[in-house]
Amino acid sequence: TSGSIDANNVAKLTGSVADLNTSFGAAASGSDGIHFGGSSGAADQAVEITDSTVLAVDLITLNGNTSGTIDASTLSEIEGTAANANTIYNTKSGGDGFTGLGDEAITLTDTTAGAAALIDLYTNGTSGMIDASTVHTITGTTANANIIYAQTSTFTGLGTENITIQGESSNTLGVAALNTLNGNTTGNINADTVTILTGEISALNTAYAASASTGDGISNLGNEAITLSDTSVTDVAALNTLNGNTTGLINAGTNVASFTGSISALNTMFAAAGDSGDKIDFGGTGGAATQTVTISDTTDVSVTGLNTLNGNTTGNIDASGVTSLASASISDIKTLLTAGNSHTSNFTSTSFNDLATVAVSGTSISVADLNDSITQANTATTDPTTTVFSVGSGATITTGDEAAFSTLLTNEQNGNIAIADQNLTVSSGTISVDNANLLNATTSGTVTASIDITETVDELTTLSGTGAYTIVIRSGDATNSTAAKFNTINSATTVAIDAHEVTALVSSNLSDIKTLLTAANDTAQFTDSTGKVSFGALTAVAVADATVNVSDFNAAVTQANTAT
């Protein structure tokens, strides 16, 4: 009919959603329509739905068409977007809304859905199964997304979605949740909005290892600031890896109290110290380190590496596992072992307790530094450990006086150093014949020293071996020594002897006299400098032979005349 239908007396309408919406669509207050009794013919009747499956958008339309209560008890499935489904369930309390809702299955039509909307759908909406097969992207916080994936008895069709992370507080995200999310879907997780990641080093590296611009993984990672939750870092190499994974600042100062690792890895880590940019902030001024450190190296430990490490942190270093030091200069060794006995901002009291061997590099080694290093090692070690220093074959131990070398010999006797073929050079002062002989006895190398000028000719003749001795014959032996004694002294040194004080030779064999005076004219054996010409003042020579070879005699006289 084209006339007006008065439905004001109708209290309840029953039918399919489509038919109901068609009827309500004809609502009108005038002709050619249905007057349901409300303003302008609007409906206020109660409605009873007969459908089992409906579209969410049609239910919303129906709810808008009447101010009466809609009985949806017959519904077993609703199809539509999460937002529309939630709109329906938000009015399920009756009145101007729905009754009989709460256990329907939901078939979503979204391709992109908000995680919060999906949570609202099952917590405030329905206890029925939710088919999310059409959803290709979920947006929202990581926590909400993980909540959805945990509802395995509620959602079907999930596991391949892309995730767009949004709404994290202060754009900060705990990495453990991110890794969980990555395990929940084979889709790509867009972490573009995340500016700070927090968590343990291992978990953080797991997240960065999953980086992928598309497909299964996490995209847009690499410039985040990091706050470590570790309190003790035992895998320093992993922290170095993490530092390479992000250009953001890593906060290792708030929670981390100690580090353990190899010297090399620790120094690599500390070299990245800083308080801004692509650095690691260890908590000190400018990001400097204050943490305690335990090194994992035990044998052939780098001396320069340890010295560098000691400068990298004001915390104490535990080097208690070190049993040997790799070859290094004696100055670096001395620096290290001296610091090893300083237990404030240097090394722990147990460091180097078991240090057994130290290798000294270089061709010229300070005896003072060597002795000091041995003293420091002896202070650090505990019984029964004795630290043994080794010096390279043929190296020269020098830069010290007689007392320093006497200390070195004591150290050798105590088992702290093995001297075999090293050269020993007493660079300052003079030494006694006895100490020269002790040095000569301990090495097959060359002993270089100036012999005490108070030593007598008789004492000088007891020099053992052949050294590079600077010898001056004292004035007290000017007239009382034989040629043979001078020849003996000459054979004990490779350095020219100063015999300018000698004025006479006591009774000597002619052959010894000839040998001596011939040598006297060789500047490589006896000095010949202004005012110090050896035997230049020779006035008397006593020949002991009963029978004299005239040729040898003449030759000796010639040498004497040349010398004087």
FENGINOR-V896189 format. One record per residue. N is the residue number from 1. NEAR is the number of other C-alpha atoms within 8 Angstrom. D_LAST is the distance of its C-alpha to the last C-alpha in whole Angstrom. Layout:
# FENGINOR-V896189
<<N	NEAR	D_LAST> <N	NEAR	D_LAST>>
This chain:
# FENGINOR-V896189
<<1	4	161> <2	6	160> <3	7	161> <4	11	159> <5	8	159> <6	9	159> <7	9	157> <8	9	157> <9	6	158> <10	8	156> <11	7	154> <12	8	152> <13	10	151> <14	9	150> <15	10	148> <16	9	145> <17	13	142> <18	7	143> <19	8	147> <20	12	146> <21	12	144> <22	8	146> <23	9	149> <24	13	147> <25	7	146> <26	8	150> <27	14	150> <28	13	152> <29	11	154> <30	8	156> <31	8	158> <32	10	157> <33	13	155> <34	15	154> <35	18	155> <36	15	153> <37	12	154> <38	10	151> <39	6	150> <40	8	151> <41	13	152> <42	15	148> <43	14	148> <44	10	148> <45	13	149> <46	13	148> <47	11	146> <48	11	146> <49	14	144> <50	11	145> <51	10	142> <52	8	139> <53	9	137> <54	12	136> <55	9	134> <56	13	132> <57	8	133> <58	11	136> <59	11	136> <60	11	135> <61	9	137> <62	12	140> <63	12	139> <64	7	139> <65	11	142> <66	14	144> <67	13	143> <68	12	145> <69	14	143> <70	14	142> <71	11	143> <72	12	140> <73	8	141> <74	9	141> <75	14	138> <76	9	135> <77	11	133> <78	14	132> <79	13	130> <80	14	128> <81	10	125> <82	13	123> <83	7	124> <84	11	127> <85	14	128> <86	12	126> <87	9	129> <88	13	132> <89	14	130> <90	9	130> <91	10	133> <92	11	134> <93	8	136> <94	10	139> <95	8	141> <96	11	140> <97	14	138> <98	17	138> <99	12	139> <100	9	139> <101	12	135> <102	9	132> <103	8	132> <104	13	132> <105	13	129> <106	12	127> <107	11	126> <108	14	124> <109	11	124> <110	10	121> <111	8	118> <112	9	116> <113	12	116> <114	9	115> <115	13	114> <116	8	116> <117	11	119> <118	11	119> <119	11	118> <120	10	121> <121	13	123> <122	11	123> <123	8	122> <124	8	125> <125	12	127> <126	13	128> <127	11	127> <128	11	128> <129	11	125> <130	11	124> <131	11	123> <132	12	120> <133	9	119> <134	9	120> <135	14	117> <136	10	114> <137	11	112> <138	14	112> <139	13	111> <140	14	110> <141	11	107> <142	12	105> <143	7	107> <144	11	110> <145	13	110> <146	12	109> <147	9	112> <148	11	114> <149	11	112> <150	6	112> <151	8	116> <152	7	116> <153	6	120> <154	10	121> <155	13	119> <156	11	120> <157	8	118> <158	11	115> <159	9	111> <160	8	110> <161	13	110> <162	13	108> <163	12	107> <164	11	106> <165	15	105> <166	8	106> <167	7	107> <168	11	104> <169	6	103> <170	4	101> <171	10	100> <172	11	98> <173	13	99> <174	9	98> <175	12	96> <176	9	98> <177	11	101> <178	11	100> <179	11	99> <180	9	102> <181	11	104> <182	12	102> <183	7	103> <184	9	107> <185	13	107> <186	13	106> <187	12	106> <188	16	104> <189	13	103> <190	11	102> <191	11	100> <192	9	99> <193	7	101> <194	12	98> <195	10	95> <196	11	94> <197	14	94> <198	13	93> <199	13	93> <200	9	90> <201	11	87> <202	7	89> <203	11	92> <204	14	91> <205	12	89> <206	9	92> <207	12	94> <208	11	91> <209	6	91> <210	8	95> <211	11	94> <212	10	96> <213	9	98> <214	8	101> <215	8	103> <216	11	102> <217	14	99> <218	17	98> <219	13	98> <220	9	96> <221	11	94> <222	9	90> <223	8	90> <224	13	91> <225	13	89> <226	11	89> <227	11	89> <228	14	88> <229	9	90> <230	10	88> <231	8	86> <232	8	83> <233	10	82> <234	7	81> <235	9	81> <236	14	78> <237	10	78> <238	10	82> <239	10	81> <240	11	79> <241	9	82> <242	11	84> <243	12	82> <244	7	82> <245	9	86> <246	13	86> <247	13	85> <248	12	86> <249	15	85> <250	13	85> <251	13	85> <252	12	83> <253	11	83> <254	8	86> <255	9	87> <256	14	84> <257	9	82> <258	11	79> <259	14	78> <260	13	77> <261	14	75> <262	10	72> <263	13	69> <264	7	69> <265	11	73> <266	13	72> <267	12	70> <268	9	72> <269	13	75> <270	11	73> <271	7	71> <272	8	75> <273	14	76> <274	12	77> <275	10	81> <276	7	82> <277	8	83> <278	10	82> <279	14	80> <280	16	80> <281	18	81> <282	15	79> <283	13	81> <284	10	78> <285	5	77> <286	9	77> <287	12	78> <288	13	75> <289	15	75> <290	10	76> <291	13	77> <292	13	75> <293	11	74> <294	11	73> <295	12	71> <296	9	72> <297	10	69> <298	9	67> <299	9	65> <300	9	62> <301	11	63> <302	11	61> <303	13	59> <304	8	59> <305	10	63> <306	11	63> <307	11	61> <308	9	63> <309	11	67> <310	11	66> <311	7	65> <312	11	69> <313	14	71> <314	12	71> <315	12	73> <316	14	71> <317	13	70> <318	12	71> <319	12	68> <320	10	69> <321	11	69> <322	14	66> <323	12	64> <324	12	61> <325	14	59> <326	11	58> <327	11	54> <328	13	53> <329	9	50> <330	13	49> <331	7	50> <332	11	54> <333	12	54> <334	13	53> <335	9	56> <336	11	58> <337	12	58> <338	10	57> <339	10	61> <340	14	62> <341	11	62> <342	9	64> <343	11	67> <344	7	69> <345	9	69> <346	13	67> <347	16	67> <348	12	70> <349	7	69> <350	9	69> <351	14	67> <352	14	64> <353	10	65> <354	11	65> <355	15	62> <356	10	60> <357	11	57> <358	13	55> <359	11	53> <360	13	50> <361	10	49> <362	9	46> <363	8	43> <364	8	41> <365	13	43> <366	11	42> <367	13	42> <368	9	44> <369	11	47> <370	11	47> <371	12	47> <372	9	50> <373	13	52> <374	12	52> <375	8	53> <376	12	56> <377	12	57> <378	10	57> <379	8	59> <380	13	61> <381	13	62> <382	10	64> <383	5	64> <384	4	64> <385	10	62> <386	12	58> <387	13	57> <388	11	54> <389	12	52> <390	11	50> <391	11	47> <392	10	47> <393	7	44> <394	9	41> <395	12	41> <396	11	39> <397	12	40> <398	12	38> <399	12	38> <400	14	38> <401	11	36> <402	12	36> <403	7	39> <404	11	41> <405	11	39> <406	9	40> <407	9	44> <408	10	43> <409	9	43> <410	8	46> <411	12	48> <412	11	47> <413	7	48> <414	6	51> <415	9	52> <416	12	52> <417	9	49> <418	10	48> <419	10	44> <420	9	43> <421	9	41> <422	16	40> <423	14	37> <424	12	36> <425	13	34> <426	17	33> <427	9	33> <428	8	33> <429	8	31> <430	11	29> <431	12	31> <432	9	30> <433	13	29> <434	7	33> <435	10	34> <436	13	32> <437	10	33> <438	8	37> <439	11	36> <440	14	34> <441	7	37> <442	8	40> <443	12	39> <444	10	38> <445	11	36> <446	13	33> <447	14	32> <448	11	30> <449	13	29> <450	11	26> <451	14	26> <452	10	26> <453	8	23> <454	5	25> <455	11	25> <456	10	23> <457	12	21> <458	7	24> <459	9	26> <460	10	24> <461	10	24> <462	7	28> <463	13	28> <464	7	30> <465	6	30> <466	10	28> <467	11	28> <468	11	26> <469	13	25> <470	11	22> <471	12	20> <472	9	18> <473	15	17> <474	11	19> <475	7	17> <476	6	20> <477	12	18> <478	12	15> <479	10	15> <480	8	18> <481	12	18> <482	10	18> <483	13	16> <484	11	19> <485	11	20> <486	12	17> <487	11	18> <488	9	22> <489	12	21> <490	10	19> <491	8	22> <492	12	24> <493	12	23> <494	11	23> <495	10	21> <496	12	17> <497	13	16> <498	12	14> <499	13	12> <500	14	10> <501	12	12> <502	15	11> <503	13	10> <504	12	12> <505	14	14> <506	12	17> <507	9	19> <508	14	19> <509	11	20> <510	13	18> <511	7	19> <512	11	18> <513	12	14> <514	13	14> <515	9	16> <516	12	14> <517	12	10> <518	10	12> <519	9	13> <520	13	10> <521	10	10> <522	8	13> <523	9	14> <524	7	17> <525	12	16> <526	14	13> <527	15	13> <528	8	11> <529	6	13> <530	5	13> <531	5	12> <532	11	11> <533	14	8> <534	16	8> <535	13	6> <536	10	4> <537	11	6> <538	11	6> <539	6	8> <540	7	11> <541	9	12> <542	8	16> <543	9	18> <544	8	21> <545	8	23> <546	4	26> <547	4	26> <548	8	22> <549	6	23> <550	6	21> <551	6	20> <552	11	18> <553	11	16> <554	8	15> <555	9	14> <556	13	12> <557	8	11> <558	8	10> <559	12	9> <560	10	6> <561	7	5> <562	7	6> <563	12	4> <564	8	0>>
